[in-house]
Structure formats: structure tokens, C-alpha cells
Amino acid sequence: MHCDDPTCQKVCPFGVIGKESSNAVHIDDTFCFGGAKCRDVCPWGIPQRQAGVGIYLKIAPKLAGGDAM
Ligand code: SF4
């Protein structure tokens, strides 16, 4: 929903949720660690977990699969 003051952005401990110049809210899937706090606080439940993406693929592939997009 690209909230003006997105709760998801406030709770991300990794700082990977940002606002683009168009005001779109974007989760950087390259660095998302899959904490899923954004999913828990979003009033509409929009961020969802996906398997096989994110930084775990590079640093700990055995742990890959907990991303939130
Ligand atoms: S993910 Fe949820 S809280 Fe974040 S901008 Fe979209 S609607 Fe707002």
C-alpha cells in the first residue's frame, strides 16, 4: 500500500526497507534476513515469506528460505 509512514520500515532491524523517489516502499531482497517483523506489523499482511531468496543464499545457503517479500 506504500504507506506514507510505513510501519514495516520502522521495525526492520536490518534497515532494508526504504522509500523510493516515487514513494514506493521497497524491500531490498538482496539483504533481507527474513526476520519477518514487517509481516507481523503490516496492517494488511502484505510482506510474505518466500523461499530461496535473500542474502542467506550467499552467506549461509543451508539457511536460505526465510525471506520476507
Ligand atoms: S508492507 Fe504494509 S506497512 Fe509496509 S508500506 Fe506496504 S502496506 Fe504499509
Residues whose N, C-alpha, C, O or C-beta is under 5 A from the ligand:
A	BS01	SF4	M1 H2 C3 P6 T7 C8 V25 C42 P43 W44 I46 P47
